[in-house]
Amino acid sequence: MASNPVIRRFDNESRGNNPPPSPVDLQKMYDQPAYAGPRNYPPTGYLTLDGVVQRTAAMLATVFVAGAITWIAVPESAYGAALIIGLLGGFGLAMYMAFTMRANAVTALLYAAFEGVALGAISEVFNQQWPGIVIQAVAGTAMVAAGMLFVYRIGAIRVTPRFTRILVGGMIGVLGLIVINAIAYLFTPNGLGLNSGGPVAVIFTLVCIALAAFNLVYDFDMIERGIRNGAPAKFAWYAAFGLTVTLVWLYLEILRLLGYARR
């Protein structure tokens, strides 16, 4: 070591310029914590799967609580008012979050509460006509969601540009049929027959269930891409909002299909 000029120069300069440490300095050096190396703390500023799961669970719990309160506390004569309030409030907040992409705890949970009020009224009406149908619809929704998550995780369905184009095209087509059906009601009692319970209504509902299921796959892929690309943590509420919207849509379509089957 003494033959190394760099080490020798450093040793000589340190001896000549720096006095030996005093006992107080030695004690301070002794009291300092030992170096433990770099620590990998979990990032708090980026989107994480846990954050999305927690916020989705909070929104679904809010939907359930609001729906249960509406089911139990709201009289049957006020179901229509509860449905209108829930639909209008949920639709307004959904449009705001969808177009501005500004979802937070207040807007997301308030949207979930409005959706819960609407779903509570709708579910009670269905359950009065066909007891037990709500539990079947909830179970069906959970099974479809779990199945789509499974096929997505194993890579059986991949979100490609073609998949996205087909999904968007199908969504636009369904929305167009709903609008045309609403206009047709002005001229014929059953409109286009999309809600009549006949073969056309059953086929349309099956198409809607398929679109909702594939939309779940798109939501899963959006969340995974956001995590992989380091999206900000604030988008966790937006991702949870997207999942909740899809699950609510899926539940309503399954509930309607089961109603057709019970007739």
GIZIKA-V814709 format. One record per helix or strand of 3 or more residues. SS is the DSSP state (alpha for helix, beta for strand). FROM is the first residue (numbers start at 1). TO is the last residue. If there is no record, write none. Layout:
ss,from,to
SS,FROM,TO
SS,FROM,TO
This chain:
ss,from,to
alpha,5,17
alpha,23,31
alpha,49,73
alpha,76,100
alpha,105,129
alpha,133,153
alpha,161,184
alpha,199,228
alpha,235,262
